[in-house]
């Protein structure tokens, strides 16, 4: 499903560039291939080019250079209304002067379907999002979550093969958002729709997607399934952007043969890490380690782990987890997350202790 | 409600009903709000609402006829206006004394002007007659003075009329004066009428009181030495036509009884003049029943005459009737005003909609430049803009010259773009366009572009997306702009006046004419009231059909 070399790709960006002002590229050399039925998320901070990519796919922006192919056919010169792509907008864009049912019937009407067919499809789409009883209401009479469902139903009612979603859950509260995340993925998989989903919320991206494309500075920094993205970030931007991350800066002193390298931190400590995009001794590096992979209980340290001295600066009780901020090798923002277990001590600021982790969990990335 | 413990009104913590405490809590806020608007409210009340209300009141007010001719109009009520003949002698006699007073106070010309609105010629009739009433009075004055030379003297008269009594008659006469003249005759006249004389010579006492009040309070002269005016002698002559009065005079022994008895002894020298003939001599129009019809129809204090006039009707002997065809103008004008305002509103929508759309969708910098261009006409005087259109539209004007030069129009058949409805529509569309563009723009600004994108992504062509999705949402802007433009144009004055000629003028031009040229303020007020009512009715209709909630001036 995630085979990049698949030539049967349903959506393909081929060396696409986009510039608005003729001076700066918003999207730089974008290459992306999506097989049919995939749920792909474009994740990135605002201004990273992800929405522009979506708009080019939808046809509201034209690519300055390069080709976008849909089902093998270039679509650069096809106007939006002929592309047959369903789209869910950030603010839902439900037409306020039409009822819910009229909103849903709109795409069917412009396709000149018979009234009976229209009604049947509208009913089915409303039932699909469990909104069957709301056909006669106006969008303004619905809650945010209900509007969201209607927007989804409207994007799906004409049975498009590709659906684009532009931060569709941004306006919902946390609980509703989590619920809708689940519903959207369920629908997408049940109906076998290819979905491109844009968000800046990494949790959303990780929980919903088959693959995530991390955007930054107009480029895809990494395109991978969520677990790979989290556990094996390819560069320090991805490591920083996805989840929480501790970084320690230093210089590679030796590349070892066993898949590790030796890094001398700026504070003088020597640690071992897995080289990701450092190649030789002398490269500056940023070593990244996930907060939950750090062990503060010396007795539980695994074989081969190395230890560093640390001082507790802050202890935050967060319910299910504890979050401890430490000073480690000169970094005062070093965070450790521990499960709220009965044997887990609640550390007081000022405590001196030793922490440790496995060198395999520690990735030496670009500086 | 689950949180009420008992039935009955909800109570606050201290036991008072919740509504009462809420009202008390809100009262301060309300007073504050009222205090904030009070200065403006006061200003608008004093300088705008009250003057306009009194102005509108003029459309029905009609006291001038009965105030100027109180006794004549009272006497006229008995006259049968369908008889085809002028009224009888008693009406003319009352008219003489009323008109004499009015002429002295120079009020008769105002009445003439007022009645002239209803019947032309009345103005000059009143003016010339008022001037010559003295001559009628002298018909009695001369013989009386010949018979009793003492009655030439004001002192004699003063001594003869003075005495003791309640002075009711004098006060009644003063009230009549006050109805007629704009300022009030208050203050001491310096005369106490003798009850005996007043009972014996009622007409004379009334006429003398009229003179005394006017002489003492308006002219501020000493009435004990001044000679009374001619009408007093006429009144004496009329009093003495009654044989009982003559007998009473002969038995009278008060001051200067001997002079009065001299007159009664020589009654054969008194004229047997009838006022009907005297007025006919002054102007034969006084025998025209139509003049009297007009006076009688307009003698009530309030009249619907101005309103009938404003809708091309008039009061006839049998009630309201249409004016002759060639005198009908106002209904045509009203219809033309409404129709042309609709045309102007329509062309403002056609021209303004694309501009507003552009304004709302261009990038901010470009939109600002365009907005300045839209507002630019606002910063130029209305008069200058209209005059500019005059230069452009006239037959030797810029537009015609260009069309002739380009060969589209033959030199001999230049387009008539001005001094007709076309000119008014062109110039007013230009002038009112910003009032359409601005509300449209502010509404369009609130329509997110994602609606159009959504429509297109759902398969709608550009046109369908616009017509089904964008346009319905811009309708409140069209509504607001249309109301503004329509209501502004329905009352527009300057532009139609300058470029409208005769075919392109509005009802407001006619109102202005009656305010400043013909001075028929009552008719102007009636026309204005009708215009106001039409606007309110249209507003109400609009609310019923479109819904005023659907009007948005912004956000």
Interface residues (C-beta under 8 A of the other chain):
Chain A: X58 X59 X60 X79 X80 X81 X82 X83 X84 X85 X86 X87 X89 X90 X91 X93 X95 X96 X97 X106 X107 X110 X111 X154 X155 X158 X164
Chain B: X448 X450 X451 X453 X454 X455 X456 X457 X458 X459 X460 X461 X462 X464 X465 X468 X469 X472 X473
